[in-house]
Amino acid sequence: MRENKTYDELQVGDEASIRRVCTGNDLYIFAYASGNLNPLHRPEPKPGNNGATEAIAPSMWVGALVSAVLGNILPGPGTLYHSQSFRFIGRAHVGDELTVTVKILEKLERNMVRLLTRVVGRGGDVIAEGEAEVYAPVQKLRVADEEIPELEVRRYRHFNRLMDACAGLAPLRTAVVVPEEKTALGGALLAAQRGLIKPLLIGSEAAIRRVAREAKLDLAGAEIRDVASAEAAAEEAAALAGKHEVDAIMKGALHSDELMHAVLANVHGLRTRRRLSHVFVFDVPGLDHLLMVTDAAINIAPTLEDKVDIVQNSIDLASALGIVKPKVGILSAVETVNPKIPSTLDAAILSKMAERGQIRGGIVDGPLAMDNAMDVEAAHTKGIISLVAGHADILVVPNLEAGNMLAKELVFVAHAHAAGIVVGAKVPIILTSRADNEQARLASCAIAALFHAWKGGELPSSPA
């Protein structure tokens, strides 16, 4: 409960304070509410600053903290502003703890009160000071601390780091198969403009040029290989990859199974001893690391032997993205081994195989339910002691149905951005969707470029 002080109860010299830490989300919310988009106030890493955010808090956000003391404590509920003056002496930054103080200087007529207002920041330095005149309440009020609606700030920082990590890499020679649709062609050309790929457009030249014309896309400098059908385009891309004339394949406006049929054909030599699998890479708002999900696109009902390759493929990709010793959670409906639930048996075996070095490069644990794979408190509640529980970088699903549902929930409920590639072949395969936004398409190309560089022994800077 919050209780005010009425005008009659107030005394000269009465004082109240609060403490508040300035966060990046505070600055985003203030920018959204006020419309102030000054780049000095955007809490994003600055070039050459090693990822540090030294954004300056807007002065009026600092000043607005005074109203929290006036409206909540002194005089408290029922208070209304008459005037406020400020002199801004210093600056507040993200991470600073601020102390906001008001002190009554004088009681005026008509229930008005004059107060000293001050905000102090780092090392006791005064950030702002001034005076407020408010109409103090005349009736006693006791107000419950009601919850206000929660706000979600959607920030997609991790994909930006992936693209930044490609800065020192040569553009990835990429066969773009049937880019005969606006998003497919536009995504490839945009990735080329950003220096992520060097595209070879394979499909009907007439259709590609028509799409470019209608969408106002610039084909200057783009290489086009005229092929009559989607099937023939997929075969051409696979053949070029087999001959090392391209380093990656990117899906355009054709079905995934058409493309994968050509990739899997023995004639092109793209298959390895590993089973092919798809790895989604998610940038989830509020999550402080990339999250990977596999396999939600290729393997329908993988066997234990298949899952060994699926897990190893995902660990390799995570390593390429700079995640050292990725933590792999093998998902099931429960976190205990139950012979009636086959996925729990697979999870237990995969965990033991990792312990014995049959799966390398990561920390594997399972079975884990989704809650204790992602949430430390949930894991503690269930008594799970694990390096993976609550900290999973990779989630391995029991089958394609579960993976597809999880991936779509992350996108459409958690508002994640999704990228990803198929691994296990001799070249990475970029499977894009019409629903993918620009950021996701670029991130998929960046992931493919980093994976190709990792396989080739190059050491890009760690983005994750």
C-alpha positions as CSV (number, residue, x, y, z in Angstrom):
1,M,0.0,0.0,0.0
2,R,1.1,3.6,-0.8
3,E,-0.1,6.4,1.5
4,N,0.1,10.1,0.7
5,K,0.8,13.1,2.8
6,T,-1.9,15.7,2.7
7,Y,-1.1,19.4,2.4
8,D,-1.9,19.8,6.1
9,E,0.5,17.0,7.0
10,L,3.4,18.3,5.0
11,Q,6.3,20.1,6.7
12,V,9.1,22.2,5.4
13,G,12.2,19.9,5.3
14,D,10.3,16.7,4.5
15,E,12.3,14.6,2.1
16,A,12.0,11.4,0.0
17,S,14.2,9.5,-2.4
18,I,14.2,6.6,-4.7
19,R,17.0,4.7,-6.5
20,R,16.8,3.6,-10.1
21,V,19.2,1.9,-12.5
22,C,19.2,3.2,-16.0
23,T,18.7,0.3,-18.5
24,G,18.9,0.0,-22.2
25,N,15.2,-0.9,-22.3
26,D,14.4,2.4,-20.5
27,L,15.9,4.3,-23.3
28,Y,14.1,2.4,-26.0
29,I,10.8,2.8,-24.3
30,F,11.4,6.6,-23.8
31,A,12.3,6.9,-27.5
32,Y,9.1,5.1,-28.5
33,A,6.9,7.2,-26.2
34,S,8.5,10.5,-26.9
35,G,9.5,10.1,-30.5
36,N,13.1,11.3,-29.7
37,L,15.3,9.1,-31.9
38,N,18.6,10.9,-31.3
39,P,21.3,8.2,-31.9
40,L,23.2,9.4,-28.8
41,H,20.4,7.9,-26.8
42,R,20.3,4.5,-28.5
43,P,21.8,1.7,-26.3
44,E,23.6,-0.2,-29.0
45,P,27.3,-1.1,-29.2
46,K,29.4,1.5,-30.9
47,P,32.2,0.6,-33.4
48,G,35.5,0.1,-31.7
49,N,33.9,0.0,-28.3
50,N,34.3,-3.8,-27.7
51,G,30.6,-4.2,-27.5
52,A,30.1,-1.7,-24.7
53,T,27.0,0.5,-24.6
54,E,27.7,4.0,-23.4
55,A,24.4,5.5,-24.5
56,I,23.5,8.8,-22.8
57,A,20.1,8.8,-21.1
58,P,17.9,11.6,-22.5
59,S,17.8,14.5,-20.0
60,M,14.0,14.5,-19.9
61,W,14.0,10.8,-19.0
62,V,16.2,11.7,-16.1
63,G,13.8,14.5,-15.2
64,A,10.8,12.3,-15.5
65,L,12.1,10.2,-12.6
66,V,11.3,13.1,-10.2
67,S,7.6,12.6,-11.0
68,A,7.9,9.0,-9.6
69,V,8.9,10.4,-6.2
70,L,6.3,13.1,-6.2
71,G,3.4,10.9,-7.3
72,N,4.3,7.8,-5.3
73,I,5.9,9.1,-2.0
74,L,6.0,12.8,-1.3
75,P,3.4,14.2,-1.4
76,G,2.2,10.9,-3.0
77,P,-1.0,9.7,-4.6
78,G,-3.2,12.6,-5.6
79,T,-0.4,15.0,-6.4
80,L,-0.6,17.2,-9.5
81,Y,2.2,19.2,-11.1
82,H,2.0,23.0,-11.5
83,S,5.6,23.6,-12.7
84,Q,9.0,22.1,-12.9
85,S,12.4,23.7,-13.6
86,F,15.6,21.8,-14.4
87,R,19.3,22.5,-14.8
88,F,21.1,19.5,-16.3
89,I,24.6,19.5,-15.1
90,G,25.9,16.0,-15.9
91,R,24.8,13.0,-18.0
92,A,23.5,9.6,-17.0
93,H,24.4,6.4,-18.9
94,V,23.1,2.9,-19.3
95,G,24.1,1.0,-16.1
96,D,24.2,4.0,-13.8
97,E,22.4,3.9,-10.5
98,L,20.6,7.2,-10.0
99,T,19.3,8.6,-6.7
100,V,16.3,10.9,-7.1
101,T,15.4,13.2,-4.2
102,V,12.7,15.8,-3.5
103,K,12.7,18.1,-0.4
104,I,10.0,20.5,0.6
105,L,11.2,24.1,0.6
106,E,8.0,26.1,1.1
107,K,4.2,25.7,1.6
108,L,2.3,28.1,-0.6
109,E,-1.3,29.1,-0.9
110,R,-4.0,27.0,-2.6
111,N,-2.5,23.7,-1.4
112,M,0.6,24.3,-3.4
113,V,4.1,23.2,-2.3
114,R,7.5,24.2,-3.6
115,L,10.2,21.4,-3.6
116,L,13.8,21.1,-4.4
117,T,14.4,18.3,-6.9
118,R,17.7,16.6,-7.5
119,V,19.1,13.6,-9.4
120,V,22.5,12.2,-8.4
121,G,24.5,9.7,-10.5
122,R,28.0,8.2,-10.7
123,G,30.2,9.0,-7.7
124,G,27.7,11.4,-6.2
125,D,27.8,13.7,-9.2
126,V,24.7,15.9,-9.6
127,I,23.0,15.0,-12.9
128,A,20.0,17.4,-12.6
129,E,18.6,19.9,-10.1
130,G,15.7,22.2,-10.1
131,E,12.5,23.1,-8.3
132,A,9.0,21.8,-8.6
133,E,5.6,23.4,-7.6
134,V,2.8,20.9,-7.1
135,Y,-0.7,20.8,-5.9
136,A,-0.6,18.6,-2.8
137,P,-3.6,16.3,-2.1
138,V,-6.1,17.4,0.5
139,Q,-7.6,14.0,1.1
140,K,-5.9,11.1,2.7
141,L,-5.4,8.2,0.2
142,R,-4.1,4.7,0.6
143,V,-3.5,3.1,-2.8
144,A,-2.6,-0.6,-3.5
145,D,0.4,-1.2,-5.7
146,E,-1.5,-2.4,-8.7
147,E,0.4,-4.1,-11.5
148,I,0.6,-2.2,-14.8
149,P,0.7,-4.1,-18.1
150,E,4.1,-5.5,-19.0
151,L,6.1,-4.1,-21.9
152,E,8.2,-6.2,-24.2
153,V,11.2,-4.6,-26.0
154,R,12.1,-6.6,-29.0
155,R,15.8,-6.3,-29.7
156,Y,17.6,-8.4,-32.3
157,R,21.3,-8.0,-31.5
158,H,22.7,-11.4,-32.1
159,F,22.1,-11.5,-35.9
160,N,23.9,-8.2,-36.2
161,R,26.9,-9.7,-34.6
162,L,26.9,-12.6,-37.0
163,M,26.9,-10.3,-40.0
164,D,29.6,-8.1,-38.4
165,A,31.7,-11.3,-38.0
166,C,31.7,-11.8,-41.8
167,A,33.4,-8.5,-42.4
168,G,36.8,-10.1,-43.1
169,L,35.5,-12.9,-45.2
170,A,35.3,-13.1,-49.0
171,P,31.8,-13.2,-50.3
172,L,30.5,-16.8,-50.4
173,R,30.1,-18.1,-54.0
174,T,26.4,-19.1,-53.9
175,A,24.2,-20.8,-56.4
176,V,20.7,-19.3,-56.0
177,V,18.2,-21.8,-57.3
178,V,15.1,-20.4,-59.1
179,P,15.1,-16.8,-57.8
180,E,11.9,-16.2,-59.7
181,E,10.0,-14.5,-57.0
182,K,10.5,-11.1,-55.3
183,T,11.6,-12.2,-51.9
184,A,13.9,-14.9,-53.2
185,L,15.6,-12.6,-55.7
186,G,15.6,-9.6,-53.4
187,G,17.1,-11.5,-50.5
188,A,20.0,-12.8,-52.7
189,L,20.7,-9.4,-54.2
190,L,20.6,-7.7,-50.7
191,A,23.1,-10.3,-49.3
192,A,25.3,-9.6,-52.3
193,Q,25.1,-5.8,-51.6
194,R,26.1,-6.5,-48.0
195,G,29.1,-8.5,-49.2
196,L,27.9,-11.8,-47.7
197,I,27.5,-13.8,-51.0
198,K,28.5,-13.6,-54.6
199,P,25.3,-15.0,-56.2
200,L,25.0,-17.1,-59.4
201,L,21.3,-16.9,-60.3
202,I,20.1,-20.1,-61.8
203,G,16.6,-20.2,-63.4
204,S,14.6,-18.8,-66.2
205,E,16.5,-15.6,-67.2
206,A,13.3,-14.1,-68.6
207,A,11.4,-14.7,-65.3
208,I,14.3,-13.4,-63.2
209,R,14.5,-10.2,-65.3
210,R,10.7,-9.8,-65.1
211,V,10.7,-10.1,-61.3
212,A,13.6,-7.7,-61.1
213,R,11.8,-5.2,-63.3
214,E,8.5,-5.4,-61.4
215,A,10.2,-5.2,-58.0
216,K,12.7,-2.5,-59.1
217,L,15.7,-4.7,-58.2
218,D,19.1,-3.9,-59.8
219,L,20.6,-6.9,-61.6
220,A,23.7,-4.9,-62.7
221,G,26.7,-7.2,-62.3
222,A,24.6,-10.3,-61.5
223,E,25.5,-13.5,-63.3
224,I,22.5,-15.4,-64.6
225,R,22.5,-19.0,-65.8
226,D,19.4,-19.6,-68.0
227,V,17.7,-22.9,-67.1
228,A,14.3,-24.0,-68.2
229,S,12.8,-25.8,-65.1
230,A,13.2,-25.8,-61.3
231,E,14.4,-29.4,-61.4
232,A,17.1,-28.6,-63.9
233,A,18.1,-25.5,-61.9
234,A,18.5,-27.7,-58.8
235,E,20.6,-30.2,-60.7
236,E,22.8,-27.5,-62.1
237,A,23.4,-26.0,-58.7
238,A,24.3,-29.4,-57.2
239,A,26.6,-30.1,-60.1
240,L,28.4,-26.8,-59.7
241,A,28.8,-27.4,-55.9
242,G,30.2,-30.8,-56.6
243,K,32.8,-29.3,-59.0
244,H,33.7,-26.6,-56.3
245,E,32.5,-23.8,-58.6
246,V,30.2,-22.6,-55.9
247,D,30.6,-22.9,-52.1
248,A,27.0,-22.8,-51.1
249,I,23.5,-23.4,-52.4
250,M,20.5,-21.1,-51.7
251,K,16.9,-22.0,-52.1
252,G,14.7,-19.7,-54.2
253,A,11.1,-20.2,-55.4
254,L,11.0,-24.0,-55.5
255,H,10.0,-26.7,-53.0
256,S,12.7,-27.8,-50.5
257,D,12.3,-31.4,-51.5
258,E,13.0,-30.5,-55.1
259,L,16.3,-28.9,-54.1
260,M,17.3,-31.6,-51.6
261,H,16.6,-34.4,-54.2
262,A,19.3,-32.9,-56.3
263,V,21.7,-32.4,-53.4
264,L,21.2,-36.0,-52.2
265,A,21.8,-37.5,-55.7
266,N,25.0,-39.6,-55.5
267,V,26.0,-38.3,-59.0
268,H,27.0,-34.9,-57.7
269,G,29.2,-36.1,-54.8
270,L,27.7,-33.7,-52.2
271,R,26.9,-36.3,-49.6
272,T,29.3,-37.1,-46.8
273,R,29.3,-39.8,-44.1
274,R,27.1,-37.5,-42.1
275,R,23.3,-37.4,-42.4
276,L,22.1,-34.1,-43.6
277,S,20.1,-32.0,-41.1
278,H,18.7,-28.6,-40.8
279,V,19.6,-26.2,-37.9
280,F,17.4,-23.2,-37.1
281,V,19.3,-20.3,-35.5
282,F,17.0,-17.9,-33.6
283,D,17.5,-14.4,-32.3
284,V,15.0,-14.4,-29.5
285,P,14.1,-11.0,-27.8
286,G,15.1,-11.1,-24.2
287,L,17.5,-14.1,-24.6
288,D,21.1,-13.2,-24.1
289,H,22.5,-15.7,-26.6
290,L,21.6,-17.3,-29.9
291,L,19.3,-20.3,-29.7
292,M,19.5,-23.2,-32.1
293,V,16.8,-25.9,-32.8
294,T,17.4,-29.0,-34.8
295,D,16.0,-30.8,-36.8
296,A,12.7,-29.1,-37.7
297,A,12.9,-29.3,-41.5
298,I,14.7,-32.4,-43.0
299,N,14.5,-35.5,-40.8
300,I,10.9,-36.6,-40.1
301,A,11.4,-39.4,-37.6
302,P,15.1,-39.7,-37.0
303,T,16.6,-42.9,-35.5
304,L,19.2,-42.9,-32.7
305,E,21.9,-43.2,-35.3
306,D,20.5,-40.2,-37.3
307,K,20.3,-38.2,-34.1
308,V,24.1,-38.7,-33.5
309,D,24.7,-36.9,-36.8
310,I,22.0,-34.3,-36.1
311,V,23.7,-33.4,-32.7
312,Q,27.2,-33.4,-34.2
313,N,26.1,-31.2,-37.1
314,S,24.6,-28.7,-34.7
315,I,27.7,-28.6,-32.5
316,D,29.8,-28.0,-35.5
317,L,27.6,-25.1,-36.7
318,A,27.6,-23.6,-33.2
319,S,31.4,-23.8,-33.1
320,A,31.5,-22.0,-36.4
321,L,29.4,-19.2,-34.9
322,G,31.8,-18.7,-32.1
323,I,30.0,-20.6,-29.3
324,V,32.7,-22.4,-27.3
325,K,31.6,-25.8,-26.0
326,P,27.9,-25.3,-26.9
327,K,25.4,-26.7,-24.4
328,V,23.1,-29.2,-26.1
329,G,19.7,-30.1,-24.5
330,I,18.1,-33.3,-25.9
331,L,14.4,-32.6,-25.5
332,S,11.5,-34.9,-24.6
333,A,8.2,-34.4,-22.8
334,V,9.9,-35.2,-19.4
335,E,13.3,-35.0,-17.9
336,T,13.5,-38.6,-16.6
337,V,14.2,-41.8,-18.6
338,N,11.0,-43.6,-19.3
339,P,11.1,-46.8,-21.4
340,K,7.6,-46.0,-22.6
341,I,8.8,-42.7,-24.1
342,P,11.5,-43.7,-26.7
343,S,12.8,-40.1,-27.0
344,T,14.0,-40.3,-23.4
345,L,16.0,-43.4,-24.1
346,D,17.6,-41.7,-27.2
347,A,18.4,-38.7,-25.1
348,A,20.1,-40.7,-22.4
349,I,22.2,-42.6,-24.9
350,L,23.2,-39.5,-26.7
351,S,24.3,-37.9,-23.4
352,K,26.4,-41.0,-22.6
353,M,27.9,-41.0,-26.1
354,A,29.0,-37.4,-25.6
355,E,30.6,-38.3,-22.3
356,R,32.5,-41.1,-24.1
357,G,33.7,-38.9,-26.9
358,Q,31.5,-40.3,-29.6
359,I,30.0,-36.9,-30.0
360,R,32.6,-34.1,-29.8
361,G,32.9,-30.4,-29.2
362,G,29.9,-29.8,-26.9
363,I,28.2,-30.6,-23.6
364,V,25.2,-32.9,-24.2
365,D,22.5,-33.7,-21.6
366,G,19.1,-35.2,-21.7
367,P,16.3,-36.0,-21.5
368,L,15.3,-32.5,-20.7
369,A,11.8,-31.0,-20.9
370,M,11.6,-27.6,-22.5
371,D,11.1,-25.7,-19.2
372,N,14.2,-27.1,-17.5
373,A,16.3,-26.9,-20.7
374,M,15.7,-23.1,-20.8
375,D,15.0,-22.0,-17.3
376,V,17.4,-22.4,-14.3
377,E,14.6,-22.1,-11.7
378,A,12.6,-24.8,-13.4
379,A,15.7,-27.1,-13.4
380,H,16.4,-26.3,-9.7
381,T,12.8,-27.0,-8.8
382,K,13.0,-30.4,-10.3
383,G,16.4,-31.1,-8.7
384,I,18.3,-31.3,-12.0
385,I,22.0,-30.8,-11.6
386,S,23.4,-30.2,-15.1
387,L,25.7,-27.8,-17.0
388,V,23.1,-27.7,-19.7
389,A,19.8,-27.3,-17.8
390,G,18.7,-23.7,-17.9
391,H,21.6,-22.7,-20.3
392,A,21.0,-24.6,-23.5
393,D,22.4,-23.2,-26.7
394,I,21.1,-26.0,-28.8
395,L,17.7,-27.8,-28.5
396,V,17.5,-31.2,-30.2
397,V,13.9,-32.2,-30.8
398,P,12.7,-35.8,-31.0
399,N,11.1,-35.5,-34.4
400,L,10.2,-33.0,-37.2
401,E,6.7,-32.4,-35.9
402,A,7.9,-31.3,-32.5
403,G,10.7,-29.2,-34.1
404,N,8.4,-27.5,-36.5
405,M,5.9,-26.6,-33.8
406,L,8.7,-25.3,-31.5
407,A,10.2,-23.2,-34.3
408,K,6.9,-21.6,-35.3
409,E,6.1,-20.9,-31.7
410,L,9.4,-19.1,-31.3
411,V,8.7,-17.0,-34.4
412,F,5.0,-16.3,-34.0
413,V,4.6,-16.2,-30.2
414,A,8.1,-15.2,-28.9
415,H,8.6,-13.0,-31.9
416,A,12.0,-14.5,-32.7
417,H,13.8,-14.0,-36.0
418,A,14.7,-17.3,-37.6
419,A,17.6,-18.1,-39.8
420,G,19.4,-21.4,-40.5
421,I,21.1,-23.8,-43.0
422,V,21.3,-27.4,-43.9
423,V,24.6,-29.0,-42.8
424,G,26.1,-32.4,-43.4
425,A,26.7,-32.0,-47.1
426,K,30.0,-30.8,-48.6
427,V,28.5,-27.3,-48.9
428,P,26.1,-25.4,-46.7
429,I,22.5,-25.2,-48.1
430,I,20.5,-22.0,-47.3
431,L,16.8,-22.9,-47.0
432,T,14.9,-19.6,-47.0
433,S,11.1,-19.2,-46.7
434,R,8.7,-16.7,-48.2
435,A,7.9,-15.7,-44.6
436,D,11.5,-14.8,-43.8
437,N,12.1,-11.1,-43.3
438,E,15.2,-9.3,-44.6
439,Q,17.1,-9.7,-41.4
440,A,16.6,-13.5,-41.3
441,R,17.7,-13.9,-45.0
442,L,20.8,-11.9,-44.4
443,A,21.5,-13.9,-41.2
444,S,21.2,-17.2,-43.0
445,C,23.7,-16.1,-45.6
446,A,26.0,-14.9,-42.8
447,I,25.7,-18.3,-41.0
448,A,26.6,-20.1,-44.2
449,A,29.6,-17.9,-44.8
450,L,30.9,-18.4,-41.3
451,F,30.3,-22.2,-41.5
452,H,32.2,-22.4,-44.8
453,A,35.1,-20.4,-43.3
454,W,35.2,-22.6,-40.2
455,K,35.3,-25.7,-42.3
456,G,38.1,-24.2,-44.3
457,G,40.2,-23.4,-41.3
458,E,39.7,-19.7,-41.2
459,L,39.2,-18.1,-37.8
460,P,36.6,-15.3,-37.9
461,S,36.2,-13.2,-34.8
462,S,33.6,-14.7,-32.4
463,P,30.3,-13.1,-32.8
464,A,28.3,-15.0,-30.2
